[in-house]
Amino acid sequence: MVVAALRGALGFLTRLRVGHGERAWTVFRASPWAFPLAGYAVGALLAVPFLADGLPAGTVALAYLAAVFALTGINHLDGVADVGDALVVHGDSAERTRVLKDTTVGVGAVATVAVAVAGLALGALGVAGLPTRAAVAVVVAAEVGAKFGMAAVACLGTAAHEGLGSQFTERASGRDLLLAGVVAAPAAVLSWPTPAAAGALLGAVAAGLVVLWRLRALLDGVNGDVFGAVNEVGRVVGLHVGVVAWTLS
């Protein structure tokens, strides 16, 4: 069951050719803890550019940015774009949801995606200046924290309509989030004795919960775009908080 859930999570969260079978997908949807578990694997792969010694920090940051989109695709970033358009709408939740589903790209989408990508690049640039072990720990912990945020969407959110979001929310409850927390917690000690990893994990988790809380109220529920937005914002904030935690320690 653990292997099947992990395969399903990797198939959903990445472009890897695993976990696309019906059984893996079914098990994953009923296992929110698989989100942060997959975060360890995804984070480890994304941390590879930071293992290169002697390269300029800007080059390493660019390699990380390229790795993010090569490994995870742009589906989650598309959630940021859709949410960005919805946020700038003056209206009720029904109107915001209508705009969210609209395929037209508005200024809200452009602005939020620009900020998200810039934040990710600048966060990676900061991480590139850390010692190798701390850098890898921050990248992995931020990814685990971002994926815990997605688990929180599944466990605490209520789907606004039938779709991708409802396939997770109808199978999860608040109690399932406890196990996801147990899975995510070890990431906090990856950089021990420095608090860099703990900062990255907590920053990503906190950012994800804030985004979930805000969007759940604005949209009167959650959907697939909320999952994507929580993931992307959590990753960006996690990187920055991890760097700050290491700098101040």
C-alpha positions as CSV (number, residue, x, y, z in Angstrom):
1,M,0.0,0.0,0.0
2,V,2.8,2.4,0.9
3,V,4.6,1.8,-2.4
4,A,1.4,2.1,-4.4
5,A,0.5,5.4,-2.7
6,L,4.0,6.8,-3.2
7,R,3.9,5.8,-6.9
8,G,0.5,7.4,-7.3
9,A,1.8,10.6,-5.6
10,L,4.8,10.8,-7.8
11,G,2.7,10.2,-10.9
12,F,0.4,13.1,-9.9
13,L,3.1,15.5,-8.7
14,T,5.8,14.9,-11.3
15,R,6.4,14.0,-14.9
16,L,8.1,10.8,-14.0
17,R,6.7,7.7,-15.8
18,V,5.4,6.0,-12.6
19,G,2.2,5.8,-10.7
20,H,-0.2,6.3,-13.7
21,G,-2.0,3.0,-13.1
22,E,-5.6,2.8,-11.7
23,R,-4.5,1.1,-8.5
24,A,-1.8,3.6,-7.6
25,W,-4.1,6.5,-8.3
26,T,-6.9,5.0,-6.2
27,V,-4.6,4.3,-3.2
28,F,-3.0,7.7,-3.4
29,R,-6.3,9.6,-3.3
30,A,-7.1,7.9,0.0
31,S,-3.6,8.5,1.5
32,P,-2.9,12.2,2.1
33,W,0.3,11.3,3.9
34,A,1.7,10.3,0.5
35,F,2.0,13.9,-0.4
36,P,4.8,14.8,2.1
37,L,6.3,11.3,1.5
38,A,6.7,12.1,-2.2
39,G,8.1,15.5,-1.2
40,Y,11.2,13.8,0.1
41,A,11.8,12.1,-3.3
42,V,11.0,15.2,-5.3
43,G,13.1,17.4,-3.1
44,A,16.1,15.1,-3.3
45,L,15.9,15.3,-7.1
46,L,15.5,19.0,-7.2
47,A,18.5,19.4,-4.8
48,V,20.9,17.8,-7.3
49,P,22.0,21.2,-8.8
50,F,23.2,22.3,-5.4
51,L,25.7,19.4,-5.2
52,A,27.8,21.0,-8.0
53,D,30.9,22.7,-6.5
54,G,32.5,25.7,-8.0
55,L,29.6,26.9,-10.2
56,P,28.3,30.5,-9.8
57,A,25.3,30.8,-7.5
58,G,23.3,32.3,-10.3
59,T,24.0,29.3,-12.5
60,V,23.0,26.9,-9.8
61,A,19.8,28.8,-9.1
62,L,18.9,28.7,-12.8
63,A,19.6,25.0,-12.9
64,Y,17.3,24.5,-10.0
65,L,14.6,26.5,-11.6
66,A,14.9,24.5,-14.8
67,A,14.8,21.3,-12.7
68,V,11.6,22.3,-11.0
69,F,9.7,22.8,-14.3
70,A,11.3,19.8,-16.0
71,L,10.5,17.4,-13.1
72,T,7.1,18.8,-11.9
73,G,5.8,20.4,-15.1
74,I,3.7,23.6,-15.1
75,N,0.3,22.2,-13.9
76,H,0.7,23.6,-10.4
77,L,1.9,26.9,-11.7
78,D,-1.2,27.0,-13.8
79,G,-3.1,26.9,-10.5
80,V,-1.2,30.0,-9.4
81,A,-2.3,31.7,-12.6
82,D,-5.9,30.8,-12.3
83,V,-6.0,31.8,-8.6
84,G,-4.3,35.1,-9.5
85,D,-7.1,36.0,-12.0
86,A,-9.7,35.0,-9.4
87,L,-8.1,37.2,-6.7
88,V,-8.5,40.4,-8.7
89,V,-12.2,39.9,-9.4
90,H,-14.6,42.2,-7.6
91,G,-17.5,39.9,-6.8
92,D,-18.8,37.0,-4.8
93,S,-17.3,33.5,-4.7
94,A,-19.5,32.4,-7.6
95,E,-18.0,35.1,-9.8
96,R,-14.5,34.3,-8.6
97,T,-15.0,30.6,-9.4
98,R,-16.3,31.5,-12.9
99,V,-13.1,33.5,-13.6
100,L,-11.0,30.7,-12.1
101,K,-12.4,28.3,-14.7
102,D,-12.0,30.7,-17.6
103,T,-9.2,29.8,-19.9
104,T,-8.4,33.4,-20.7
105,V,-5.2,34.7,-19.1
106,G,-5.7,38.0,-17.3
107,V,-3.4,40.5,-15.7
108,G,-3.9,38.8,-12.3
109,A,-2.5,35.6,-13.7
110,V,0.5,37.3,-15.3
111,A,1.3,39.2,-12.1
112,T,1.0,36.2,-9.7
113,V,3.0,33.9,-12.0
114,A,5.8,36.5,-12.4
115,V,6.0,37.0,-8.6
116,A,6.0,33.2,-8.0
117,V,8.8,32.5,-10.5
118,A,10.8,35.5,-9.3
119,G,10.4,34.4,-5.7
120,L,11.5,30.9,-6.6
121,A,14.5,32.1,-8.5
122,L,15.6,34.5,-5.7
123,G,15.0,31.8,-3.1
124,A,17.2,29.4,-5.1
125,L,19.9,32.0,-5.4
126,G,19.9,32.4,-1.6
127,V,20.0,28.6,-1.1
128,A,23.0,28.4,-3.5
129,G,25.0,30.5,-1.1
130,L,24.6,28.0,1.7
131,P,26.9,25.1,2.5
132,T,26.0,22.0,0.4
133,R,24.4,20.0,3.2
134,A,22.3,23.0,4.4
135,A,21.3,23.8,0.8
136,V,20.1,20.2,0.1
137,A,18.3,20.1,3.5
138,V,16.5,23.4,2.8
139,V,15.4,22.3,-0.7
140,V,14.1,18.9,0.6
141,A,12.4,20.4,3.6
142,A,10.7,23.1,1.6
143,E,9.4,20.5,-0.8
144,V,8.1,18.3,2.0
145,G,6.4,21.3,3.6
146,A,4.8,22.3,0.3
147,K,3.4,18.8,-0.1
148,F,2.1,18.8,3.4
149,G,0.2,21.9,2.4
150,M,-1.4,19.9,-0.4
151,A,-2.3,17.2,2.1
152,A,-3.9,19.9,4.2
153,V,-6.1,21.0,1.3
154,A,-7.2,17.4,0.9
155,C,-7.9,16.9,4.6
156,L,-9.3,20.3,5.6
157,G,-10.9,21.6,2.3
158,T,-14.3,20.9,0.9
159,A,-14.6,20.7,-2.9
160,A,-16.6,23.6,-4.4
161,H,-17.6,21.3,-7.3
162,E,-17.0,17.8,-8.7
163,G,-13.5,17.5,-10.2
164,L,-9.9,16.9,-9.3
165,G,-10.2,18.5,-5.9
166,S,-13.2,16.5,-4.9
167,Q,-11.4,13.2,-5.7
168,F,-9.2,14.0,-2.7
169,T,-11.4,15.9,-0.3
170,E,-14.2,13.3,-0.3
171,R,-11.8,10.6,0.8
172,A,-9.8,12.5,3.5
173,S,-10.6,14.1,6.9
174,G,-8.8,16.2,9.5
175,R,-7.6,13.1,11.3
176,D,-5.6,12.0,8.2
177,L,-3.6,15.2,8.5
178,L,-2.0,14.0,11.7
179,L,-0.3,11.1,9.9
180,A,0.8,13.5,7.1
181,G,2.4,15.6,9.9
182,V,4.2,12.6,11.3
183,V,5.6,11.8,7.8
184,A,6.7,15.4,7.3
185,A,8.3,16.1,10.7
186,P,11.6,14.3,10.1
187,A,12.5,16.9,7.4
188,A,12.9,19.5,10.2
189,V,16.2,17.8,11.4
190,L,17.9,17.4,8.0
191,S,20.2,20.3,8.6
192,W,20.8,19.6,12.3
193,P,22.2,21.3,14.4
194,T,21.3,24.4,12.3
195,P,17.6,25.3,12.0
196,A,17.6,25.8,8.3
197,A,15.6,22.8,7.4
198,A,13.2,23.4,10.3
199,G,12.7,26.9,9.0
200,A,12.1,25.7,5.5
201,L,9.6,23.1,6.6
202,L,7.6,25.4,8.9
203,G,7.7,28.3,6.4
204,A,6.3,26.1,3.7
205,V,3.6,24.6,6.0
206,A,2.6,28.0,7.3
207,A,2.4,29.6,3.9
208,G,0.3,26.7,2.5
209,L,-2.1,26.9,5.4
210,V,-2.6,30.6,5.0
211,V,-3.2,30.3,1.2
212,L,-5.7,27.4,1.9
213,W,-7.5,29.5,4.5
214,R,-7.7,32.5,2.3
215,L,-8.7,30.7,-0.9
216,R,-11.2,28.5,0.8
217,A,-13.1,31.6,2.0
218,L,-12.8,33.5,-1.3
219,L,-13.9,30.6,-3.5
220,D,-16.3,28.9,-1.0
221,G,-14.4,25.7,-1.3
222,V,-11.3,24.2,-3.0
223,N,-10.4,22.7,-6.3
224,G,-7.4,21.5,-8.2
225,D,-6.1,25.1,-8.7
226,V,-6.0,25.6,-4.9
227,F,-3.8,22.4,-4.6
228,G,-1.4,23.9,-7.2
229,A,-1.3,27.4,-5.6
230,V,-0.6,26.0,-2.1
231,N,2.2,23.9,-3.5
232,E,3.9,26.7,-5.4
233,V,3.6,29.3,-2.6
234,G,4.7,26.8,0.0
235,R,7.9,26.0,-1.9
236,V,8.8,29.6,-2.5
237,V,8.3,30.7,1.1
238,G,10.0,27.5,2.4
239,L,13.2,28.3,0.5
240,H,13.3,31.9,1.8
241,V,12.6,31.1,5.4
242,G,15.2,28.3,5.3
243,V,17.8,30.7,4.1
244,V,16.8,33.3,6.7
245,A,16.9,30.7,9.5
246,W,20.4,29.6,8.5
247,T,21.6,33.2,8.2
248,L,20.4,34.1,11.7
249,S,21.6,30.9,13.4
